[in-house]
Amino acid sequence: MDLDAIYRSNLKQKARLRWDIDGDENSKFFHGIVNNNKRKNRINGLNLDGDWKLSVDDVKLLTASFSEEEIRNAIWSCSSDKALGRMMEFKASGIFAGGCNSSFISLVPKTSDLLSLKDYRSINLVGCLYKILTKILANRLKLVLDKIISLEQSAYVNGRSILDSLLLLNEIVSWAKKVRKKMACNLHHFHCLSIGNNGPSISHLMYVDDVTFIGGWSEINFVNLNRLPRYFFIASVLKVNLHKSKVYGIGVDNLEVNRLSSIFKCESVSFLYIYLGFLVGMNMKLAKNWNLVMEKFKKRLSNWKVKALSFGSRLTHVNSVLNRLPLNYFSIFGAPRKIILMLDGIRKRFLWVNDGEKRKINLVSWDLVTKPKREGGPGVDSLEFANLALLAKWWQRLKNEGETNKDPLILDKCNNENDVGSRWI
């Protein structure tokens, strides 16, 4: 090989490495994302009970540049001893130095229309020593979590999944609708609900701090449920936010829902709500009920992204973002053929820069695009095969765990082919 060929090969390799490292780092797409995030995260003002709490002078005071005295006071007020011996000191005394326990509060937007504090989610940014301490305690605690956390909690414990609660809640709602059973659901001790003639009884489902109480519709149930937040506060010193709690009724008149929800002093809404990102209470065999997934796709595919990205970047976006959006729904529901074709159409138009104004020719067939890389394709996932594989994991889990599965409703629904629950596979 001559020197020119070696030199060209070397330049080609360097260019490939630079693309892998930099990608779209300094492109129009990158700056568009940064500017959009700045606009979303900017807090122009907070309105509390209809009034603005801070004046213009107060805002100027809070946003002024730091003085040397402020910086000096902040640093000198922290503990000077930052050695990891603090861990042993905490173990012996149970007291952590105040400077090590400080944290910063960051407000993360929850909605696009930001007006008050309830539109933000507060996140505490703790210090390094505090993180080390919590990691030590968490690693110890996770060894015994399955012994101290009830079966209704679908998080934290190894072997449990967020999908467990979603599956059970959808099955309960479907069963209640089928038998026209009056049922109450509250997102935050009352009489539980027995599923079927000989099925298990369910009273509540939990995921981290998100709790759903389920039971028969009766006034005594609501009275007992109204007592529960007070008992919880006395036991844990943690207060339940009733403003974020909601009451739903299945097979119950709206006036009756409003009357009994006033006992709990929280909002009452018509049934069909989003729980952990899923729409509960819908028949997912119908294509029209997949609009939430379709909207998620469309929000990620604005025209400026299509025009700003190269083909390689669009292919990466399809693989890393679009292929992942419907996977949660695919893990529980079998998607109609029409939905699979519509989602594939959205991915095609994005990949081939087809904005709909004029028809453009696809360079290769979609079957070739979804071929794995080892067979000569670009490796774009097939949504139809992904849906089937995710649903098959439930059968695999049942086969591997067998009767050792501690969830009676999952066992009942998997083993009873004639039950309404068999529709989810």
C-alpha positions as a printed NumPy array, in Angstrom:
array([[  0.   ,   0.   ,   0.   ],
       [  1.402,   3.424,  -0.954],
       [  1.83 ,   6.307,   1.481],
       [ -1.11 ,   8.286,   0.02 ],
       [ -3.505,   5.41 ,   0.613],
       [ -2.259,   4.99 ,   4.189],
       [ -2.653,   8.734,   4.777],
       [ -6.226,   8.755,   3.411],
       [ -7.132,   5.721,   5.517],
       [ -5.75 ,   7.451,   8.612],
       [ -7.789,  10.613,   7.928],
       [-10.923,   8.537,   7.398],
       [-10.448,   6.788,  10.738],
       [ -9.85 ,  10.094,  12.549],
       [-13.016,  11.576,  11.023],
       [-15.019,   8.564,  12.188],
       [-13.672,   8.864,  15.73 ],
       [-14.44 ,  12.589,  15.811],
       [-18.047,  11.933,  14.755],
       [-18.435,   9.265,  17.454],
       [-17.146,  11.691,  20.088],
       [-18.679,  14.992,  18.984],
       [-21.749,  13.903,  17.012],
       [-24.166,  16.85 ,  16.781],
       [-22.456,  18.685,  19.63 ],
       [-22.029,  22.035,  17.914],
       [-24.835,  21.771,  15.39 ],
       [-28.096,  23.625,  14.891],
       [-29.889,  20.708,  16.538],
       [-27.728,  20.921,  19.689],
       [-28.229,  24.681,  20.123],
       [-31.958,  24.293,  19.503],
       [-32.241,  21.743,  22.326],
       [-30.23 ,  23.953,  24.719],
       [-32.285,  27.076,  23.979],
       [-35.546,  25.154,  24.326],
       [-34.501,  23.762,  27.731],
       [-33.557,  27.254,  28.914],
       [-36.982,  28.587,  27.962],
       [-38.771,  25.717,  29.711],
       [-36.739,  25.967,  32.932],
       [-36.945,  29.742,  33.263],
       [-39.12 ,  30.791,  36.225],
       [-40.667,  34.169,  35.426],
       [-42.837,  34.311,  38.523],
       [-44.88 ,  32.313,  41.031],
       [-48.465,  33.147,  41.924],
       [-49.721,  32.052,  45.37 ],
       [-53.434,  32.36 ,  46.173],
       [-53.859,  34.954,  43.43 ],
       [-51.156,  37.343,  44.726],
       [-47.518,  37.989,  43.813],
       [-45.505,  37.485,  47.012],
       [-42.243,  39.232,  46.03 ],
       [-41.76 ,  42.799,  44.83 ],
       [-39.373,  43.884,  42.079],
       [-36.86 ,  45.038,  44.715],
       [-36.999,  41.632,  46.403],
       [-36.257,  39.933,  43.099],
       [-33.27 ,  42.225,  42.465],
       [-31.921,  41.422,  45.936],
       [-32.157,  37.677,  45.338],
       [-30.589,  37.811,  41.864],
       [-27.753,  40.226,  42.692],
       [-24.112,  39.154,  42.301],
       [-22.452,  37.449,  45.258],
       [-20.295,  39.62 ,  47.485],
       [-16.982,  38.483,  48.968],
       [-18.459,  38.646,  52.444],
       [-21.353,  36.351,  51.487],
       [-18.987,  33.795,  49.991],
       [-16.636,  33.92 ,  52.997],
       [-19.488,  33.493,  55.488],
       [-20.95 ,  30.567,  53.564],
       [-17.635,  28.686,  53.397],
       [-16.578,  29.338,  56.98 ],
       [-19.987,  28.297,  58.314],
       [-19.448,  24.745,  56.995],
       [-17.712,  22.114,  59.066],
       [-13.95 ,  22.08 ,  58.462],
       [-13.628,  18.333,  59.056],
       [-14.66 ,  16.603,  55.805],
       [-12.89 ,  13.263,  56.316],
       [-14.794,   9.977,  55.937],
       [-14.367,   9.506,  59.658],
       [-17.714,  11.304,  59.768],
       [-19.298,   7.992,  58.773],
       [-17.975,   6.25 ,  61.883],
       [-18.953,   9.233,  64.005],
       [-22.524,   9.011,  62.674],
       [-22.598,   5.266,  63.367],
       [-21.512,   5.836,  66.965],
       [-23.61 ,   8.894,  67.812],
       [-26.431,   8.919,  65.261],
       [-25.726,  12.619,  64.621],
       [-24.565,  14.066,  61.304],
       [-22.784,  17.427,  61.16 ],
       [-25.077,  20.229,  60.012],
       [-22.731,  21.332,  57.25 ],
       [-22.699,  17.827,  55.767],
       [-26.485,  17.603,  55.817],
       [-27.162,  20.742,  53.764],
       [-28.778,  20.485,  50.334],
       [-29.925,  22.59 ,  47.399],
       [-33.51 ,  22.585,  46.157],
       [-34.025,  22.534,  42.398],
       [-37.471,  23.084,  40.853],
       [-38.221,  20.773,  37.922],
       [-41.178,  21.8  ,  35.68 ],
       [-44.066,  19.309,  35.56 ],
       [-46.198,  21.134,  32.97 ],
       [-45.635,  23.526,  30.079],
       [-47.843,  26.257,  31.628],
       [-46.013,  27.219,  34.83 ],
       [-47.867,  29.574,  37.187],
       [-47.564,  28.355,  40.778],
       [-45.424,  26.133,  42.987],
       [-47.654,  23.11 ,  42.435],
       [-46.543,  23.131,  38.776],
       [-42.993,  22.268,  39.879],
       [-41.457,  19.173,  41.399],
       [-38.834,  19.953,  44.039],
       [-35.614,  17.927,  43.948],
       [-33.051,  18.042,  46.753],
       [-29.396,  18.062,  45.668],
       [-27.43 ,  16.715,  48.635],
       [-23.7  ,  16.794,  49.307],
       [-21.107,  14.087,  48.667],
       [-20.809,  12.853,  52.264],
       [-24.568,  12.615,  52.6  ],
       [-24.714,  10.538,  49.399],
       [-22.031,   8.172,  50.714],
       [-23.902,   7.694,  53.981],
       [-27.257,   7.035,  52.294],
       [-25.598,   4.598,  49.867],
       [-24.092,   2.621,  52.757],
       [-27.452,   2.42 ,  54.528],
       [-29.345,   1.608,  51.303],
       [-26.975,  -1.261,  50.431],
       [-27.576,  -2.767,  53.853],
       [-31.322,  -2.209,  53.787],
       [-31.932,  -3.785,  50.374],
       [-30.761,  -7.155,  51.746],
       [-33.869,  -7.376,  53.954],
       [-36.41 ,  -5.279,  52.017],
       [-38.437,  -8.296,  50.888],
       [-39.02 ,  -9.156,  54.55 ],
       [-40.296,  -5.745,  55.656],
       [-42.14 ,  -4.429,  52.553],
       [-45.596,  -5.796,  51.77 ],
       [-46.521,  -7.492,  48.503],
       [-48.604,  -4.483,  47.459],
       [-45.443,  -2.388,  46.982],
       [-44.163,  -2.865,  43.423],
       [-40.871,  -1.   ,  43.802],
       [-37.554,  -1.244,  45.661],
       [-37.599,  -5.038,  46.044],
       [-35.596,  -7.188,  43.631],
       [-37.884,  -9.222,  41.385],
       [-40.814,  -6.798,  41.523],
       [-41.745,  -4.438,  38.721],
       [-43.724,  -1.237,  38.225],
       [-45.786,  -3.212,  35.706],
       [-47.199,  -5.443,  38.46 ],
       [-49.356,  -2.658,  39.907],
       [-50.414,  -1.469,  36.461],
       [-51.44 ,  -4.958,  35.397],
       [-53.409,  -5.591,  38.581],
       [-55.177,  -2.219,  38.463],
       [-56.231,  -2.71 ,  34.839],
       [-57.494,  -6.21 ,  35.603],
       [-59.497,  -4.986,  38.593],
       [-61.087,  -2.159,  36.597],
       [-61.933,  -4.497,  33.708],
       [-63.482,  -7.012,  36.088],
       [-65.531,  -4.309,  37.86 ],
       [-66.856,  -3.003,  34.546],
       [-67.743,  -6.503,  33.403],
       [-69.806,  -7.338,  36.488],
       [-71.063,  -3.733,  36.91 ],
       [-69.623,  -3.673,  40.392],
       [-69.744,  -0.403,  42.316],
       [-66.13 ,   0.352,  43.147],
       [-64.089,   3.27 ,  44.46 ],
       [-60.468,   4.097,  43.655],
       [-58.543,   6.71 ,  45.568],
       [-55.042,   7.789,  44.717],
       [-53.465,   8.082,  47.949],
       [-58.606,   0.683,  56.524],
       [-61.273,   0.141,  54.419],
       [-63.088,  -2.939,  53.171],
       [-61.185,  -4.56 ,  50.34 ],
       [-62.562,  -5.818,  47.029],
       [-62.795,  -9.548,  46.267],
       [-62.044, -10.37 ,  42.615],
       [-64.329, -13.046,  41.188],
       [-66.025, -15.838,  43.131],
       [-62.902, -17.45 ,  44.59 ],
       [-60.32 , -14.842,  43.637],
       [-57.967, -12.88 ,  45.884],
       [-58.933,  -9.733,  47.789],
       [-57.297,  -6.418,  46.898],
       [-57.368,  -3.285,  49.068],
       [-54.427,  -1.177,  47.865],
       [-51.536,  -0.982,  45.383],
       [-48.332,   0.969,  45.956],
       [-45.458,   2.302,  43.886],
       [-42.948,   4.326,  45.932],
       [-45.13 ,   7.127,  47.42 ],
       [-48.023,   6.677,  44.96 ],
       [-50.843,   4.663,  46.567],
       [-54.147,   3.503,  45.088],
       [-56.863,   2.318,  47.49 ],
       [-59.52 ,   0.047,  46.016],
       [-62.773,  -1.02 ,  47.612],
       [-66.535,  -1.286,  47.474],
       [-68.509,   1.941,  47.202],
       [-69.914,   2.741,  50.652],
       [-69.985,   5.654,  53.054],
       [-68.271,   3.699,  55.829],
       [-65.344,   3.023,  53.5  ],
       [-64.876,   6.736,  52.894],
       [-65.112,   7.528,  56.603],
       [-62.356,   5.009,  57.358],
       [-60.267,   6.246,  54.442],
       [-60.585,   9.791,  55.75 ],
       [-58.987,   8.682,  59.02 ],
       [-56.053,   6.981,  57.339],
       [-53.983,  10.117,  56.456],
       [-54.178,  11.284,  60.074],
       [-53.028,   7.913,  61.398],
       [-50.226,   7.862,  58.838],
       [-49.09 ,  11.342,  59.912],
       [-49.032,  10.343,  63.592],
       [-46.975,   7.226,  62.843],
       [-44.492,   8.687,  60.331],
       [-44.683,  12.514,  60.673],
       [-45.293,  12.559,  56.891],
       [-48.322,  14.49 ,  55.678],
       [-50.459,  13.318,  52.753],
       [-51.129,  16.055,  50.192],
       [-54.896,  15.842,  49.707],
       [-54.76 ,  18.446,  46.936],
       [-53.049,  15.826,  44.754],
       [-55.453,  13.042,  45.73 ],
       [-58.417,  12.112,  43.542],
       [-61.488,   9.915,  43.899],
       [-62.847,   7.812,  41.022],
       [-66.014,   5.765,  40.892],
       [-66.831,   2.837,  38.609],
       [-70.518,   2.252,  37.966],
       [-71.381,   5.146,  40.294],
       [-73.381,   8.278,  39.498],
       [-71.295,  11.48 ,  39.321],
       [-73.434,  13.194,  41.975],
       [-72.758,  10.329,  44.357],
       [-69.011,  10.559,  43.639],
       [-69.039,  14.302,  44.385],
       [-70.994,  13.832,  47.611],
       [-68.747,  11.209,  49.142],
       [-65.511,  12.782,  47.884],
       [-66.382,  15.86 ,  49.95 ],
       [-65.854,  13.681,  53.036],
       [-62.267,  13.134,  51.966],
       [-61.924,  16.812,  50.938],
       [-60.236,  16.049,  47.648],
       [-61.036,  16.287,  43.944],
       [-63.537,  13.954,  42.291],
       [-63.153,  13.258,  38.588],
       [-64.731,  10.987,  36.01 ],
       [-63.101,   7.588,  35.65 ],
       [-60.296,   7.337,  33.073],
       [-57.086,   8.652,  34.497],
       [-53.334,   8.357,  34.08 ],
       [-51.563,   6.212,  36.673],
       [-47.752,   5.959,  36.512],
       [-47.874,   7.148,  32.905],
       [-50.59 ,   4.668,  31.824],
       [-54.199,   5.378,  30.937],
       [-56.347,   3.207,  33.207],
       [-59.86 ,   2.052,  32.389],
       [-59.61 ,   1.953,  28.584],
       [-60.133,  -0.963,  26.222],
       [-56.715,  -1.057,  24.554],
       [-57.969,  -3.381,  21.832],
       [-59.458,  -0.272,  20.208],
       [-57.057,   1.832,  18.151],
       [-58.647,   5.119,  19.284],
       [-57.513,   4.479,  22.86 ],
       [-53.845,   4.589,  21.814],
       [-53.968,   8.356,  21.217],
       [-51.748,   9.003,  24.253],
       [-48.916,   6.965,  22.728],
       [-49.41 ,   8.643,  19.352],
       [-49.179,  12.087,  20.965],
       [-45.901,  11.131,  22.651],
       [-44.476,  10.233,  19.258],
       [-45.582,  13.488,  17.67 ],
       [-44.175,  15.642,  20.493],
       [-40.713,  14.175,  19.912],
       [-40.762,  14.867,  16.159],
       [-41.024,  18.572,  15.425],
       [-40.084,  19.723,  11.909],
       [-36.981,  21.622,  13.03 ],
       [-35.476,  18.396,  14.404],
       [-35.993,  16.645,  11.076],
       [-34.249,  19.367,   9.094],
       [-31.406,  19.936,  11.574],
       [-30.265,  16.312,  11.917],
       [-28.196,  14.267,   9.503],
       [-29.342,  10.81 ,   8.373],
       [-27.07 ,   9.09 ,  10.918],
       [-28.47 ,  11.244,  13.717],
       [-32.058,  10.598,  12.632],
       [-31.361,   6.864,  12.618],
       [-29.914,   7.13 ,  16.136],
       [-32.967,   9.151,  17.245],
       [-35.308,   6.469,  15.898],
       [-33.393,   3.694,  17.701],
       [-32.751,   5.438,  21.014],
       [-35.975,   7.471,  21.418],
       [-38.852,   6.44 ,  19.165],
       [-38.349,   2.708,  19.634],
       [-38.525,   3.139,  23.42 ],
       [-41.621,   5.349,  23.765],
       [-44.34 ,   2.662,  23.461],
       [-42.5  ,  -0.135,  25.291],
       [-44.316,   0.366,  28.609],
       [-47.697,  -0.033,  26.917],
       [-46.365,  -2.919,  24.836],
       [-45.369,  -4.691,  28.067],
       [-49.022,  -5.063,  29.098],
       [-51.243,  -4.628,  26.043],
       [-51.237,  -6.22 ,  22.623],
       [-51.227,  -3.306,  20.175],
       [-53.751,  -3.423,  17.296],
       [-52.26 ,  -3.917,  13.847],
       [-53.476,  -0.45 ,  12.845],
       [-51.441,   1.174,  15.644],
       [-48.277,  -0.699,  14.654],
       [-48.66 ,   0.542,  11.067],
       [-49.302,   4.135,  12.198],
       [-46.236,   4.17 ,  14.467],
       [-44.114,   2.683,  11.697],
       [-45.403,   5.405,   9.375],
       [-44.279,   8.109,  11.809],
       [-40.826,   6.545,  12.049],
       [-40.567,   6.266,   8.262],
       [-41.438,   9.916,   7.673],
       [-38.912,  11.055,  10.261],
       [-36.118,   8.839,   8.935],
       [-36.606,   9.82 ,   5.281],
       [-37.354,  13.533,   6.037],
       [-40.913,  13.355,   4.726],
       [-42.72 ,  16.367,   6.228],
       [-45.988,  15.601,   4.452],
       [-45.898,  18.608,   2.119],
       [-44.791,  16.504,  -0.811],
       [-44.319,  12.795,  -1.24 ],
       [-40.717,  11.574,  -1.091],
       [-39.348,   8.224,  -2.171],
       [-38.008,   5.908,   0.539],
       [-34.505,   4.756,  -0.328],
       [-35.092,   1.158,   0.799],
       [-38.054,  -0.896,   1.986],
       [-39.019,  -0.792,   5.662],
       [-38.437,  -4.545,   5.962],
       [-34.766,  -3.922,   5.166],
       [-34.596,  -1.059,   7.693],
       [-35.837,  -3.361,  10.48 ],
       [-33.285,  -6.064,   9.694],
       [-30.633,  -6.6  ,  12.4  ],
       [-27.115,  -5.363,  11.751],
       [-25.716,  -8.882,  11.511],
       [-27.973,  -9.442,   8.486],
       [-26.97 ,  -6.219,   6.745],
       [-29.687,  -3.89 ,   8.058],
       [-29.377,  -0.735,  10.209],
       [-30.911,  -2.504,  13.219],
       [-34.147,  -0.528,  13.717],
       [-36.428,  -2.506,  16.039],
       [-39.655,  -4.019,  14.749],
       [-42.436,  -2.725,  17.02 ],
       [-44.621,  -5.747,  16.272],
       [-41.932,  -8.222,  17.358],
       [-41.052,  -6.051,  20.377],
       [-44.706,  -6.122,  21.493],
       [-44.871,  -9.924,  21.248],
       [-41.553, -10.371,  23.059],
       [-42.557,  -8.103,  25.956],
       [-45.891,  -9.868,  26.42 ],
       [-44.151, -13.251,  26.329],
       [-42.042, -12.186,  29.325],
       [-45.11 , -12.617,  31.542],
       [-45.382, -16.272,  30.541],
       [-41.629, -16.691,  30.996],
       [-41.842, -15.157,  34.451],
       [-44.711, -17.471,  35.411],
       [-42.799, -20.492,  34.097],
       [-39.593, -19.571,  35.945],
       [-41.265, -18.672,  39.235],
       [-44.081, -21.214,  39.063],
       [-46.161, -21.407,  42.186],
       [-43.452, -19.477,  44.066],
       [-44.903, -16.282,  42.575],
       [-46.337, -14.516,  45.597],
       [-48.909, -12.471,  43.693],
       [-52.191, -14.443,  43.741],
       [-53.965, -12.304,  41.138],
       [-51.189, -12.731,  38.551],
       [-51.273, -16.489,  39.092],
       [-55.063, -16.533,  38.869],
       [-55.15 , -14.502,  35.651],
       [-52.376, -16.485,  33.96 ],
       [-53.813, -19.896,  34.829],
       [-57.464, -19.132,  33.987],
       [-57.711, -18.9  ,  30.199],
       [-61.467, -18.205,  30.292],
       [-61.085, -15.225,  32.608],
       [-61.308, -11.667,  31.381],
       [-57.679, -11.279,  32.453],
       [-56.427, -13.515,  29.653],
       [-56.951, -10.673,  27.17 ],
       [-53.681,  -8.931,  28.096],
       [-51.587, -11.561,  26.293]])
